[in-house]
Amino acid sequence: MAFIDDVLDECISLVDRYANARILPKKRGGAWDLLSYLEDLDLAFPPGIYAPCNLKKGRYVCIDGLLIAGENVCLRDYAYIRGPVILGDRVQLSAEVKGSIILSDSFAVHRSIYIGDSIIGRRCNIGAGSQFANLRFDEEQVKVCVEGVYCDSGRQKLGAIVEHDCKFGVNSSIKPGAYVARGTRWVGSKPLYECSSEKIIS
């Protein structure tokens, strides 16, 4: 799947450039397995910031755990990073981000945003108040619908998998295990429309 390759290539490049290590995933499966790769990195490196010197930090930024970030990343006022987290080049955020991968040129610049255990593709924009839920009410493992078939992710905590070029309106609510196709425009709790020829899977 091209999206998984994009995420993996960008993550490996960032780790290679700023953590000076070549670490490959132990397994290749669904997109959610990329979060297992993130957890492997968390075990491989001590907590801290692995980023170039042009990382910008605003006031009251809190970074707890491992952060690997690319060029010209901007952590605006009150951003809260709960590692392990990977941020691609030119990402801007003032959100709470936990255990997630956000690829280059994506924005989550409002303090009311929560992104948990999610993968966000390139050039995405997340509106104020958006919440990426990562835990079911019954605390069972999260299932992901792939081409009409529900797959068990094997993860108790899994947020959304968002392909490139998606936009989320204010107060968007995304349920655990949602798979959002490329180019989707999301309003409230469902997509307004999708640009991709692929169906939204959630």
C-alpha positions in Angstrom: 0.0 0.0 0.0 1.5 3.3 -1.1 0.5 5.2 2.0 2.2 2.8 4.3 5.3 3.1 2.2 5.2 6.9 2.4 4.8 6.9 6.2 7.6 4.3 6.6 10.0 6.0 4.3 9.6 9.4 6.0 9.9 7.9 9.5 13.1 5.9 8.6 14.6 9.1 7.0 13.9 11.2 10.1 15.3 8.6 12.4 18.4 8.2 10.2 18.9 12.0 10.0 18.3 13.1 13.5 18.8 10.0 15.7 21.7 8.8 13.7 20.4 5.2 13.5 19.0 2.9 10.9 16.1 1.1 12.5 13.6 -0.9 10.3 10.2 -2.2 11.4 10.1 -5.8 12.7 7.0 -6.6 10.7 4.9 -5.2 7.8 1.2 -5.5 8.1 -1.6 -3.0 8.4 -1.0 0.7 8.7 -1.6 0.4 12.5 1.6 -1.7 12.7 3.5 1.5 12.1 2.6 2.5 15.7 4.5 -0.7 16.8 7.5 0.7 14.9 7.1 3.9 16.9 7.1 1.9 20.1 10.2 0.1 19.0 11.9 3.5 18.6 10.8 4.4 22.1 12.7 1.4 23.5 15.8 2.1 21.3 16.4 5.7 22.4 16.4 7.5 25.7 13.6 10.1 26.2 14.5 13.4 24.6 14.3 15.6 21.5 16.0 14.4 18.3 15.6 17.3 15.9 17.6 19.9 14.0 18.5 23.2 15.6 15.7 25.0 13.7 13.0 23.4 15.8 10.8 26.3 17.1 9.2 26.2 20.5 6.7 28.7 21.8 5.7 29.4 25.4 4.8 26.6 27.8 5.5 23.8 25.5 5.8 20.4 27.2 7.6 17.4 25.7 7.3 14.2 27.7 9.2 11.3 26.3 10.7 10.7 22.8 10.2 13.3 20.1 11.8 12.9 16.6 11.2 15.9 14.4 12.2 17.2 11.0 13.2 20.5 9.6 11.4 23.7 10.6 8.9 22.1 12.9 7.0 24.7 15.0 5.6 23.8 18.4 3.4 26.7 19.2 2.4 27.9 22.6 1.0 25.2 25.0 1.8 22.3 22.6 1.9 19.0 24.6 3.9 16.1 23.2 3.5 12.7 24.9 6.1 10.6 23.2 6.9 8.6 21.3 6.0 11.0 18.6 7.4 11.6 15.1 6.8 15.0 13.3 7.7 15.5 9.7 9.3 18.6 8.2 7.4 21.9 8.6 4.7 20.4 10.9 3.0 23.1 13.1 1.0 22.3 16.2 -0.3 23.6 19.4 -2.2 20.4 20.2 -1.9 17.5 22.6 -0.3 14.7 20.6 0.2 11.2 22.1 2.0 8.3 20.6 1.5 9.4 17.0 3.1 10.1 13.6 2.4 13.3 11.8 3.9 13.7 8.3 5.3 16.8 6.7 3.4 20.0 6.1 0.5 19.1 8.4 -1.1 21.5 10.8 -2.9 21.1 14.2 -2.4 24.6 15.6 -5.2 24.9 18.2 -4.8 23.9 21.8 -8.2 22.2 21.9 -7.1 19.4 19.6 -6.3 15.9 20.8 -4.5 13.4 18.6 -3.9 10.0 20.2 -2.2 6.9 18.8 -2.8 8.1 15.2 -1.1 8.4 11.9 -1.6 11.7 10.0 -0.5 12.0 6.4 1.1 14.9 4.6 -0.6 18.3 4.0 -3.4 17.7 6.4 -5.1 20.4 8.4 -7.0 19.7 11.7 -9.6 22.3 12.9 -10.0 23.6 16.4 -11.6 21.3 18.9 -11.0 18.1 16.8 -10.6 14.9 18.8 -9.0 11.7 17.6 -10.4 9.1 20.0 -8.1 6.1 20.7 -10.0 3.8 23.2 -13.3 2.0 22.9 -15.8 2.2 25.7 -15.6 -1.5 26.3 -11.7 -1.3 26.2 -11.6 -4.2 23.7 -9.1 -4.2 20.8 -9.8 -1.7 18.1 -10.9 -3.1 14.7 -10.2 -1.4 11.4 -12.3 -1.9 8.3 -10.1 -2.5 5.3 -11.9 -2.9 1.9 -15.1 -3.9 3.7 -13.5 -6.4 6.0 -13.0 -5.7 9.7 -9.5 -6.5 10.8 -8.4 -6.8 14.4 -5.5 -4.4 14.9 -4.3 -6.2 18.0 -4.2 -2.8 19.8 -6.3 -1.7 22.7 -5.4 1.9 21.8 -5.6 3.1 18.2 -6.8 6.4 16.9 -7.2 7.3 13.2 -5.2 6.5 10.1 -5.4 9.6 7.9 -4.0 9.6 4.4 -2.6 12.7 2.7 -4.4 16.0 1.9 -7.3 15.6 4.4 -9.0 18.5 6.2 -11.0 18.4 9.4 -13.5 21.1 10.3 -13.9 22.5 13.8 -15.0 20.1 16.5 -14.5 17.0 14.3 -14.9 13.7 16.2 -13.0 10.7 14.8 -13.7 7.3 16.3 -11.0 4.7 17.2 -9.8 2.8 14.2 -11.1 5.2 11.6 -9.3 5.0 8.2 -9.7 8.3 6.3 -9.0 8.2 2.6 -6.8 10.7 0.8 -8.3 14.1 0.2 -11.3 13.7 2.5 -13.1 16.7 4.0 -14.4 15.8 7.4 -17.1 17.7 9.3 -18.5 16.7 12.7 -18.5 12.9 13.0 -18.4 11.9 9.4 -16.9 12.9 6.0 -18.5 15.7 4.1 -17.0 14.4 0.9 -13.9 12.6 -0.3 -11.6 13.4 -3.2 -10.0 10.0 -3.4 -11.3 7.2 -5.6 -10.9 5.0 -2.5 -13.8 4.8 -0.1 -13.5 6.1 3.4 -13.2 3.2 5.8 -14.3 3.8 9.4 
